Amino acid sequence: MADIAVRSAAGIGVGPYAELTFDSEGDVDRASQGAVSRMEATDLLLFAHGWNSDRSTATRLYDRFFAPFPGLVGPGVRLGYVGVVWPSIRFSDEPIPDFEALGALGEPGFGPALDPGTRQALGEFWPGRRAELDRVAELLEERPESEAAFIEFGALVRELAGVDAVATAAAPAVPALFAEDVLEVCRVLALALVEAGAQPGGAGERDLALGGVSRTLWNGAKELLRQATYYRMKKRAGVVGERGLGPVLAELARQRPELRVHLIGHSFGARLVSFSLRAVPEGARYVKSLTLLQGAFSHYAFSGRLPHDRGRGGALDGLQRKVDGPVVACHSPHDTSLRVFYPLASRMAGDSAGLLGFDERWGALGHDGVQAVPGAPRMALDAALREGVPATGCVSVDAGSVVRRGGAPSGAHSDICHEELARLVVAAGRMGR
C-alpha cells in the first residue's frame, strides 16, 4: 500500500491508485504488479494510455479522467484505480486539450522541423541512434530542394524503423510506407496534412499536386517520421496487451476471484486492453466491461467475417464474448487522427501495391465504431447515458457531442477527459447509484 500512497501524492486525486508498468516486450514490473494485487477494492478501473504519451502526460490523463468517479458509483462499490504505463512516444507538437498552454507547445506543427521535446522523445524511443536522428533533424530543419536529400531521409527513416525497402524471405511483405518512392510517400502525407488542417492549402498544395521537389514536401517528410513510430507502436500495443496485461489480469483473477475488472483504453491503449482479451481463459468472467475511447485499431477487429474477405475474421474475432458485460466503442467525427491518418497509415503499412484508393477496409474503430458485427447497436452518447447500454456484446457510441476539441493534426483524438465518458464507463460496468 505504500507504493499506492506515493503515487497518489505524486498527483493523482483519487485512491487507492497504482501504476502497472510494462516494457516494450510486455514484461511487467513486479513491484507495480504487487501494488495492484494488494488493492482493497470491489471494482478495478484499469486505464491504458495511447501512443502520444510520455509517463508524465499519462499520469495527468489518469488524474483528469478518474476524477469524477467517486461521485458516480453506488455505495456498495469500492473502486481501485490503475494506470497502465507502457513505452510510447510523445510528439510534443500535437496539442492535448486543456493539458498545455499554447505557449508551451511547439508552433503549430513547428513547421517541418523537430521541436526540442519531440527530438528528445525520439532519442528515447530509438536509443543509440543519435547520429541518424541528428541527420534527420538537420534535413527537416534545412529542407533542401533535392531529390537526393529525400532519398537519404527515406533511407534513414527505414533504418530507424528497422525495416528494409526490399522484401526478403524473413519479411516478405514490405509496407508501402517504406517500399514506395519516398517523394510520392511524402507528397501523399503532405496532402493529408492539408486535409487535416495542419498545413494551409493554396500555393503549397498546388506545388504538391504538380509533382517535382519542393520545400513543401518536407511537411510530409516529418509525417513520414511520425508514421514510422506509429508502425512500431501499433505492434507494441498488441504485444503488451496479449503478453503482458492479459496474463497479469489472469493471475490477479486467480488471487482475487471476487474482483471485478473494468478495462478502459485510449487510442493505441484501446488496442492494448482489447488484445489482453486473448489471454482471458475460456469461461472466465472477471472482465466486466471494456470501454474503448477513440480506439486506434480496425473497426472490423471484432468481426467474424470481413466484408472484403469473407473467409477471414478480424484480429479479435469473437473476443467480445470474453467480457462479462458490454464492449463500448466510443467514436467521434471530430477525430482527425483517425479520420485521415489512421486509414492512410493502415493502408501504407498493409499494402505495398499503392498509396491511394482508400476504402472502408482501413477504417478505425474510434472514427465510426464497430463494423460488421451482427446485432451491435449504435447509440448517441446522450441516449446511452439516459437509457443505458446493452448488458453484453459490442455497442458503438457516438461521443462527438463532447469529443470535439483539439488542434491539427490530431483534431479531437485526445479530447476524452469528460464526466460524460466517466458516466459511460460506470454504466457499462453496472457500478452506478
MARVO-82874 format. One record per atom (N, C-alpha, C, O): x, y, z; residue in one letter. Coordinates in steps of 0.1 Angstrom, whole numbers, plus 5000, padded with zeros to 4 digits. Last residue first. Layout:
XYZa
...
//
This chain:
474750444909r
473950454921r
472550394919r
471750394928r
476750214889g
476050334893g
475250324905g
475050224911g
478049994877m
478550044890m
477850164896m
478150214906m
478049864853r
476949844862r
477349884876r
477149804886r
479849924833g
480249834844g
479249804855g
479449734864g
478550114818a
478949984812a
479249884822a
479049764821a
478250324837a
477050254831a
477450114825a
476750014828a
480950394840v
480150344852v
478950264847v
478550164852v
481450474814v
482250364820v
481450304832v
481350184833v
479750694813l
479550584804l
480250464809l
479750354808l
480850864832r
479550814834r
479250694825r
478550594829r
483150934818a
483250854830a
481950794834a
481950674838a
481951074797l
482650954794l
482850864807l
482850744806l
480951294812e
480051214804e
480651074801e
480050974801e
483251424821e
482451344830e
481451254823e
481151144828e
486151384801h
484851444803h
484051354812h
484151234812h
488751374784c
488551394798c
487251464801c
487251584802c
489351354757i
488551244763i
488251264778i
487551184784i
490751444732d
489751524740d
488751424747d
487651414743d
492451334714s
492751324728s
491851404737s
492151424749s
491251384689h
491651254692h
491951234707h
491651134713h
490251614676a
489751584689a
490251444694a
489651394704a
493251674657g
491851704660g
491451664674g
492251694683g
495851624649s
495051514655s
493551544657s
492751454660s
497551824640p
496951734630p
495951634636p
495351554628p
495152074649a
495751984639a
497151934644a
497752004652a
493552074682g
494152134670g
494752024661g
494751904664g
490352024697g
491751984695g
492252044682g
491552054673g
487151884706r
488151994706r
489551934704r
489851824707r
485351674708r
485151764696r
486251874696r
486351944686r
483551484725v
484951464720v
484951544707v
484651494696v
480851554729v
481851604739v
483251594733v
484151674736v
479551474706s
478951584713s
479951644724s
479851754727s
480751234698g
481151364691g
480551484698g
481051594696g
480350974705a
480751074716a
481151204710a
481751294717a
478450724697d
478950854691d
479150954702d
478151004707d
479150404704v
478550524710v
479250644703v
480450664704v
478450074697s
479150194693s
478450314698s
477150324697s
478849764713v
477949874711v
478849994707v
479850024713v
479049404716c
479549534712c
478449644710c
477349614706c
477949224746g
478249244732g
478749384729g
478949464738g
475549304772t
476649224767t
476849264752t
476049334746t
473649494779a
474349414790a
475549344785a
476549314793a
473749814762p
473349664764p
474249594774p
475349644777p
473450114783v
474050034771v
473649884773v
473349844784v
471050364791g
471950264794g
472450194781g
471850214771g
469550594786e
468850464785e
469750344790e
469250234793e
471250814791r
469850814795r
469250674796r
468550644806r
473650744779l
473650784793l
472250774799l
472050754811l
472850684753a
473550584761a
473450614776a
473350524784a
471850934746a
470950824747a
471550714755a
470850644763a
474251084745d
473151124755d
472151004756d
471650984767d
475650944725l
476150944739l
475050984748l
474850914759l
473750744703a
474350864706a
474750864721a
474150794729a
474550404692m
473850494700m
474550634701m
475750644699m
474050094676r
474750224675r
473850324683r
472650334681r
474449744683p
473749864681p
474649984681p
475849984684p
475149454667a
475849554675a
475149694673a
475249744662a
474149264650g
473449294662g
474049394671g
473649414683g
477249154636p
475749154636p
475149184650p
475649124660p
479749354628v
479349264639v
477849264640v
477249364645v
480649544610a
480549404606a
480349304617a
480849194616a
482249774632q
481649744620q
481549594617q
482449514623q
482150014658v
482249874655v
481549844642v
480449894640v
483150354648g
482650254657g
482850114651g
483450094641g
484450554633d
483050524630d
482450404638d
481450344634d
486850614648h
486250704638h
484750674635h
483950774635h
487650414664g
487350544670g
486850644661g
486550754665g
488250214645l
487150194655l
486750334661l
485550354663l
489050314612a
489450294626a
488150294635a
487150354632a
489350154579g
488850244589g
489150214604g
489450094607g
490150014557w
491250074565w
490650154577w
491450224583w
487949924543r
488749824550r
489749884559r
490249814569r
486750134529e
486350114543e
487250004550e
487150004563e
489450274510d
488150224511d
487850184526d
488750204534d
491650474490f
491150424503f
489750364502f
488950404493f
493450524468g
492350434466g
491850384480g
491550264481g
497050514473l
495750584472l
494650484471l
494950354472l
499450374473l
499150454484l
497750514484l
497150544495l
500250024465g
499950164462g
499550244474g
499250184485g
501049784473a
500649794459a
500449944455a
500349974443a
501649714499s
502649784491s
502349814477s
503149854469s
499849734527d
499649704512d
500749784505d
500649904505d
499949804553g
499449674550g
499449644535g
499049524532g
500850064557a
501549954565a
501149814560a
501849724562a
499150204542m
500550214538m
501350104546m
502450064541m
496750164555r
496950114541r
498450104537r
498850014531r
497350284579s
497050134579s
497150084565s
497749974563s
497850544572a
498950464578a
498650324577a
499550244574a
495150614563l
496350624554l
497550544559l
498150464552l
493550564585p
493450484573p
494650494564p
494950394557p
494850754603y
494850614606y
494650534593y
495350444591y
494551014592f
495850954592f
495850804595f
496650734590f
491651074591v
492651104580v
493851014580v
494150934571v
490350984614r
489551004601r
490551014589r
490250964578r
492150984634l
491550854630l
490750864617l
490650774610l
492851254635s
493851154635s
493351024630s
494050954622s
490451394638t
491151394625t
492251284624t
492451234613t
487651354652d
488951294654d
489651284641d
489551194634d
485051424649h
485951534650h
487451484653h
488351564655h
483351204650p
483751254636p
484751364637p
485251404626p
484150954673s
483851094671s
484251134657s
485351104652s
483350684695h
483950734683h
483450874681h
482450924687h
483650414718c
483350554716c
484050604703c
485250574701c
482450104723a
483450174714a
482950314712a
481950344704a
482149874748v
481650004744v
482750084736v
483850114741v
481149574754v
482349634748v
481849764742v
481049764732v
479449474785p
479549524771p
480949574767p
481749594776p
480049154801g
479449284801g
479649344787g
480049264778g
482348994804d
481148964811d
480349094813d
480049134824d
484148924776v
483849024785v
482448994791v
481548974784v
484448724757k
485248714769k
485048824780k
485648824790k
483048814735r
482348714744r
483148684757r
482648624766r
484848964721q
483849034729q
483148944739q
482648984749q
486148794704l
486648804718l
485748894727l
485948894739l
485348764678g
484548694688g
485048724702g
484348674711g
488448854665d
487148784662d
486548714674d
487048614679d
490449024665l
489848994678l
488548924676l
487648934684l
491049064638a
492149024647a
491648974661a
492248894668a
488148934620g
489049044625g
490148984634g
490048864638g
488148654597g
487548744607g
488648844611g
489748844606g
487848534563r
488548574575r
487748654584r
486848724580r
486348494540g
486948384546g
487748414559g
488248314565g
485648734529r
484648664537r
485148534544r
484548474552r
486849024527d
487448884527d
486648794535d
486948774547d
485349244530h
486249244518h
486949114517h
487649084507h
484049204555p
483249234543p
484049214530p
483549174520p
485148934575l
485449064570l
484649094557l
484548994548l
483548794602r
483748784587r
483948914581r
483049004582r
483448854628g
483748714625g
483948694610g
484448594606g
484949154642s
484149084632s
484448944630s
485648904630s
486549304658f
485749204665f
484849124655f
484049044660f
487849474639a
488649384647a
487749274654a
488249164655a
486949664621y
486549524619y
487149424629y
487049304627y
488149894627h
486749884631h
486149744628h
485049714632h
491449864640s
490449834629s
489049834634s
488749774645s
492450124662f
492649994656f
491449964647f
490450044648f
492450324683a
493250334671a
493550194666a
494650154666a
489450444698g
490350334696g
491050344682g
490450354672g
488250644715q
488950674702q
489950574699q
491150604696q
488050434740l
487950574738l
488850604726l
490050604726l
486350164751l
487350194741l
487150344737l
486150374731l
485749964778t
485450084772t
486550134763t
487650154769t
484449674790l
485649724781l
485149844774l
484249844766l
483649494819s
483349584809s
484649624802s
485749614807s
484549274834k
483149314835k
482749414825k
481549434822k
486549004836v
486449134829v
485049174827v
484249104820v
485948764848y
486448874857y
486449004849y
486449104856y
485148514840r
484148614840r
484648744847r
483848824852r
486148234819a
486448334829a
485448454828a
485048494817a
485648084797g
484748064808g
485048164819g
484248174828g
489048064787e
487648034784e
486848014796e
487247944805e
491148324800p
490748184799p
489348164795p
488448254799p
492548594783v
491448554792v
491048414790v
490648374779v
494248664763a
494848584774a
493748554785a
494148494795a
492848824746r
493348694741r
493948604752r
493948484750r
492449054760l
491348954760l
491848824755l
491248714758l
494449224753s
494649144766s
493549044767s
493748944774s
493549364731f
494349244729f
494649164742f
495049044741f
492249574745s
491549474737s
492249344735s
491749234736s
494349714756v
493449644765v
492649544758v
492249444763v
495649794731l
496349724742l
495349644751l
495549524752l
493749944718r
494249824712r
494849734723r
494649614723r
493650154736a
492450074734a
492749944727a
492249834730a
496150254733g
495850194746g
494550114745g
494350014752g
495950384709f
496550254709f
496450184723f
496550064723f
493050534723s
493950534711s
494550394710s
493850294709s
492650424756h
492550544747h
493550514735h
494650484737h
490650204775g
491850234767g
491650344758g
490550364753g
489750014803i
489550134796i
490850164788i
491950144793i
488149744820l
489249794811l
488849914804l
487749924798l
487449644851h
486849724840h
487949784832h
488749864838h
486949364871v
487849444864v
487149514852v
486349454845v
486249264904r
485649294891r
486549394884r
486949494889r
487249004925l
487549134920l
486949154906l
487149064897l
487048744934e
485848834936e
486048964929e
485049044928e
489548624931p
488448584922p
487248674923p
486448674914p
492548694933r
491348774938r
490148744930r
489748834922r
494248524921q
494548564935q
493248624942q
493048604953q
493148494896r
493348374904r
493548404919r
493148334928r
493148754888a
491848684890a
492048564898a
491148524906a
495948794885l
495148874895l
493848804898l
493448794910l
496448624863e
497048594877e
496248664888e
496048614898e
494948774844a
494648634847a
495148584861a
494448524868a
496349014844l
495049004848l
494548864852l
493748844861l
498848914834v
498848984847v
497348984852v
497148954864v
498148824808p
498548734818p
498548784832p
498248714842p
497349084797g
496448974798g
496848874808g
496048834817g
499649254798l
498449284806l
497549164808l
497049134819l
501549084781g
501749154794g
500549164802g
500349094812g
500748974757r
501748904765r
501948964779r
502548894788r
498649144749e
498449004749e
499448934758e
499048844765e
499549414753g
498249364758g
498249214759g
497749164770g
502149424742v
501949454757v
500649404762v
500549354773v
501349364715v
502249274723v
502149294738v
502049194746v
499749574708g
499249444708g
500049344716g
499549264724g
501649784711a
500449784719a
499849644719a
499349604730a
503549724691r
503949714706r
502649714714r
502649634724r
502349764667k
502749634671k
502949624686k
502549524692k
502050044670k
500849964667k
501149814671k
500349754678k
504650144672m
503750154683m
502550054682m
502149994691m
505750114646r
506350034657r
505350034669r
505149924675r
504150284632y
504350144627y
504850064638y
504449944640y
504550524645y
503250464645y
503350314642y
502750224648y
507150584637t
506850554651t
505550484653t
505450394661t
506550634611a
507450524614a
507350484628a
507450374632a
504950864613q
504250734609q
505250614611q
504750504614q
506851054618r
505851024628r
505150884625r
504950814635r
508251044594l
508951014606l
507950974617l
508150874624l
506151134577l
506751004575l
507450954587l
507350844591l
505951394587e
504851304590e
505251164587e
504851074594e
508251504576k
508051494591k
506951394594k
507151324604k
507551484549a
508651404554a
508551394569a
508851284575a
505451664546g
505151524545g
506251434551g
506051334556g
507051894548n
505951874558n
505551724558n
505351664569n
508651874526w
509251834539w
508151824550w
508451764561w
507251964505l
507351824507l
507851784520l
507551674525l
507852234504t
506552194510t
506552044513t
505852004522t
510152264488r
510252264503r
509052224510r
509052174521r
509852014461s
509752154467s
509852144482s
509852034488s
510151844432v
510651854445v
510452004450v
510852094443v
507351704414g
508651764415g
509051774429g
508351714438g
503751794414g
504851704414g
506151774415g
506251894418g
501451934415l
502151934403l
503351844403l
503851814392l
500551904441a
499751844431a
500551834418a
500351744410a
502452064455l
502351914457l
501651844446l
502051734442l
501852314445d
503152254442d
503152104444d
503752034437d
499252344455r
499452334441r
500852274437r
500952194428r
499952364482e
499152254478e
499252234463e
499352114458e
501252614481g
502052494485g
501252364481g
501952274477g
499152784474a
500252764465a
501052634469a
501452564460a
496552624492g
497052734484g
498152694475g
498252584470g
496452534527g
496452504513g
496952614504g
497852694509g
498452494557p
497552574548p
497552524534p
498552464529p
498352214577q
499052294568q
498152374560q
497152314555q
496452084592a
497752114599a
498652204590a
499552254595a
494052014581g
494152144586g
495452184593g
495552284599g
493851774569a
493651774583a
493751914589a
493451934601a
494551834543e
493151794546e
492851804560e
491751834564e
497251884547v
496451994543v
494951964546v
494252044551v
498051624554l
498251734564l
497351854560l
496751924569l
497651504530a
496851464541a
496951574552a
495951594559a
499751624515l
498351654511l
497451614523l
496451684525l
501851494529a
501751644529a
500351684525a
499751774531a
501451224522l
501351274536l
501251424537l
500451464545l
501951234494v
500651194499v
500451234514v
499351284517v
504651324494r
503551404488r
502151364493r
501351454496r
505951124506c
505951254513c
504851344507c
504251424514c
505550924487v
505050904500v
504951034507v
503951064514v
506851034465e
505451014464e
504850994478e
503751044481e
509551034475l
508851164472l
507351144471l
506651234475l
510050764479v
509850844491v
509250984487v
508551034495v
508250504463d
509150624461d
508950724472d
507850764475d
507550234487e
507250324476e
508250434474e
509150464484e
508350114510a
508750054497a
508550144486a
509250134476a
507450224533f
508950214532f
509350164518f
510450184514f
504750224530l
505350334537l
506850344535l
507450454534l
504149974522a
504250074512a
504950204518a
505650274510a
505949724539p
504949824539p
505149924529p
506349964526p
506649414525v
507249544529v
506149654528v
505549664518v
506549094532a
505549204529a
506249334534a
506349354546a
508548914539p
508048914525p
507149034522p
507149064510p
510948884558a
509948984558a
509449004544a
509749094537a
512448654552a
512048684566a
510948784567a
510148784576a
512948684525a
512248564530a
511748584544a
510648544547a
512249034518t
513148924520t
512348804524t
511148814526t
511849334499a
511249224506a
512349114507a
513149094498a
513349644507v
513349524497v
512849404505v
513249374516v
513749824526a
512849864515a
512649754505a
511849764496a
513649694559d
514349724547d
513349754536d
512149714536d
513249834592v
512749764580v
513549794568v
514149904567v
513649994614g
514149854614g
513549774603g
513349654605g
513250264617a
512150174619a
512450034619a
511649944623a
515850354610l
515350374623l
514150284627l
514050234638l
515850284583e
516850224592e
516350244606e
516450144614e
513750444573r
513650294572r
514650234582r
514250134588r
514950694578v
513750654585v
513550504584v
513150444594v
517150684560l
517350704575l
516150654583l
516250584593l
515850664536a
516750554540a
516950564555a
516950464562a
514550914535g
513750794535g
514550674540g
514050584547g
516751084534f
515851094545f
515050964546f
514850904557f
517851024509e
518650994521e
517750994533e
517850914542e
515751104493i
516150964493i
516950934505i
516750824511i
515851374499f
514651294502f
514951154503f
514551074511f
518351444488a
518051464502a
516851384507a
516951324518a
517951394461a
518851314468a
518651324483a
518851224491a
516151594454e
515651454454e
516651364462e
516151274469e
516051894470s
516951804464s
516351664465s
516051614476s
515852144486e
515052114474e
515852024465e
516352054455e
516252094521p
516852114508p
515952074497p
515251974498p
515552164549r
514552144538r
515152164524r
514652254517r
516752214574e
517252284562e
516252274550e
516252364542e
515252064593e
515452204595e
515852274582e
515352384580e
515251804582l
513951874584l
514152024587l
513252104583l
518051764582l
517351774569l
515951834571l
515551914562l
518451764610e
519151864602e
518451874588e
518251984584e
517051544618a
516651674623a
517251784614a
516651884612a
518551344605v
517051354602v
516651494606v
515951564599v
520951374619r
520851394604r
519451414600r
519151504591r
520251294644d
520751434642d
520651464627d
520351584624d
519451034640l
518451134644l
518951274642l
518151364638l
521950914634e
520850914624e
519751024627e
519351084618e
523250964658a
523851014645a
522751024635a
522551124628a
521750834678r
521850974678r
522351034665r
521851134660r
520750584685r
520750624671r
520850774670r
520150834662r
520550494711g
521750454704g
521750494689g
522650454681g
516950454711p
518250474718p
519450424710p
519350334702p
514350564701w
515350494693w
516750514700w
517550594694w
513050694722f
512350584715f
513350504707f
513150374706f
514850884730e
514550784739e
513850664733e
513950544737e
514951034706g
516150974711g
515950864722g
516650774722g
512251124706l
512751024695l
514050964700l
514250844697l
512251294727a
511451174728a
511951074718a
511950954720a
513951504717q
514351424729q
513551294730q
514151184733q
512451594696r
513751534694r
514251454705r
514851344703r
510151684710t
510051574701t
511351504698t
511551384698t
511351904723g
510751794731g
510551674723g
510851564728g
512252074703p
513252004712p
512651894719p
513251784721p
510752004671d
510852084683d
511752004693d
511851884691d
511951964638l
511651894651l
511751994662l
512852054664l
510452124610a
511552104619a
511052024632a
509852034635a
508252204595p
508752064593p
509852034603p
510051914606p
506452384620g
507052374607g
507452224605g
507052134613g
505252314643f
506652354644f
507352364631f
508552344629f
502552254645g
503352164636g
504852194637g
505652114632g
502452564658p
501552464652p
502352374642p
502752434631p
505452564678e
504552624669e
503652524663e
504052404662e
505152344707g
505852394696g
504952484688g
503652474690g
503652464738l
503752374727l
504752434717l
505152544717l
503352664756a
504252554760a
504452454749a
505252364750a
501552844745g
502952884745g
503952774749g
505152784747g
499152724751l
499652724737l
501052754737l
501852704728l
499352514780a
499052644774a
499652644760a
500652574757a
498152174779e
499252274779e
498752404774e
497852414766e
495752054784f
496952004791f
498052104790f
498752114800f
493452124770d
493552164784d
494852114791d
494952144803d
493951884745p
493051994750p
493252004765p
493151904773p
497151854733i
496151784740i
495251884747i
495751964755i
498851904701p
498251954714p
497251864719p
496451794712p
501851804690e
500451764689e
499751804702e
499951754713e
504451844695d
503751954687d
502351914684d
501651984677d
505551634709s
505051754717s
504451864708s
503951964714s
504951314707f
505251424697f
504651554703f
503451574703f
505851074728r
505151194728r
505651294717r
506751344719r
505450724728i
506250834724i
505350964723i
504250954718i
505650444751s
505150504739s
505950634736s
507050644741s
505750174771p
506650264763p
506050314751p
505850244741p
503150214796w
503850124786w
504650224777w
504350334776w
501150194823v
502250264817v
503050174808v
503650074813v
497850204834v
498850124827v
499850214821v
499550304813v
496650284865g
497150344852g
498150254846g
499250234852g
493950204884v
495150164879v
495450234866v
494650234857v
492050224914y
492350294901y
493750254897y
494750254905y
489250074929g
490650084928g
491050134914g
490450104904g
486150154946l
487050154934l
488450154937l
488950214947l
483649984959r
484850044963r
485850034951r
486249924948r
480150004960v
481349994951v
482550064957v
482450184960v
477850054974g
478549924976g
479749904967g
480349794968g
476950304966p
477550284979p
478250154981p
479150144989p
477850364930g
476950334941g
477750304954g
478950294954g
479650644915v
479450494918v
478550484930v
478350574938v
480250914913l
479350854903l
478850714907l
477850664902l
482251024928g
480851074929g
479851014921g
478651044921g
484550894919p
484050874933p
482650924935p
481850864943p
484950984892f
484350854895f
483850844909f
482850784911f
486151224883p
484651224886p
484151094892p
483051094898p
488951164880a
488451254890a
486951244893a
486651244904a
490051004859f
489550934871f
488751034881f
488050984889f
490951194841f
489851114837f
489251044849f
488051024850f
493051334855r
491851404850r
490751314847r
489551344851r
494851124861d
494251214872d
493051284867d
492051284875d
495451024836y
494750944846y
494051024857y
492951004861y
496751254825l
495551204819l
494751114829l
493551134830l
498951264842r
498051374842r
496751334835r
495651374840r
500151014834t
499751034848t
498751154849t
497751144856t
500751074807a
499850964810a
499350984825a
498150964827a
502651284809t
501351304803t
500351204806t
499151234809t
504751134822s
504151254829s
502751284823s
501751304830s
505350944803r
504850904816r
504151014823r
503150994829r
504051054771d
505151004779d
504550984793d
503350994796d
501950974743s
502051004757s
503450964762s
504050864758s
500550884720n
501151014721n
501251054735n
500751164739n
499350634723w
500750634718w
501350774720w
502550784722w
497350614753g
497650594739g
499150624736g
499950624744g
496950434785h
497050554776h
497450514762h
497650404759h
494550234800a
495850234793a
495850354784a
494950374775a
493150174832f
493150254820f
494550254814f
495550274820f
490950004852l
492349994846l
492350064833l
491650024823l
489349984881l
489350064868l
490750064863l
491650124869l
487949734899l
489249784895l
489049854881l
488649794872l
485949684927d
486049704913d
487249784909d
487649874915d
486449654953t
485549564947t
485649564932t
485449464925t
489649684970a
488649734961a
487649614957a
488049504958a
492649734980e
491449694986e
490249764978e
489949884980e
495449594963m
494449704964m
493149644971m
492649544968m
497449414958r
497149444972r
495949544974r
495649574985r
497849404931s
497249284937s
496849314951s
495949244957s
499149654927v
497849634922v
497149514929v
495949524932v
501649594938a
500849704944a
499349694939a
498449724947a
502549384922g
502249364936g
501349474942g
500449434950g
503049524898q
502049424898q
501649394913q
500449374915q
505149694907s
503849754903s
502749654903s
501649684907s
507049494911a
506649574922a
505349644919a
504449644928a
507449384885r
506849304895r
506349384907r
505349354914r
506649514855d
507449544867d
506749484879d
505649514882d
506249274828v
505649364839v
506749394850v
507549304853v
506849264794d
507349214807d
506849324818d
507049444816d
506349354769g
505249304777g
505649254790g
504749204798g
508449464755e
508149324752e
506949264760e
506649154759e
508649714766s
508149704752s
507849564748s
507149544738s
507449684800d
508349724790d
507849694776d
506749644774d
504849824821f
505349724812f
506549774804f
506549894801f
503249884853t
504349924843t
504849804835t
505149704840t
500650024867l
501149894863l
502049914851l
501549964840l
500250234895e
500650224881e
501150084878e
502050034886e
497450294917a
498750234914a
499050244899a
498050244891a
495450424942y
495850434928y
497250364928y
498050384937y
492450424962p
493850384960p
494150384945p
493350344937p
492050754950g
492750644955g
491850534960g
490650564962g
492651064932v
491750964937v
492650844943v
493850844940v
494451244922g
493551294932g
492551194937g
491751224946g
497851214917i
496551154914i
495551184925i
495851154937i
500351324924g
499451394915g
498151334912g
497451394904g
501851194943a
502551254931a
501651324922a
502151374912a
500151074961a
500851204965a
501451274953a
501651394953a
499650844947s
498650944948s
499151084952s
498751184947s
502150724949r
501650764935r
500550864937r
500550964929r
502350684976v
503350764970v
502850814956v
502950934953v
500250504980a
500250634987a
501150734980a
500850844978a
501150284966i
499950354962i
499850494968i
499450584961i
503350204980d
503550254967d
502350334962d
502450434955d
502150125004a
503050245004a
503150294990a
503150414989a
500849885000m
500050005000m
500850135000m
500350234996m
//
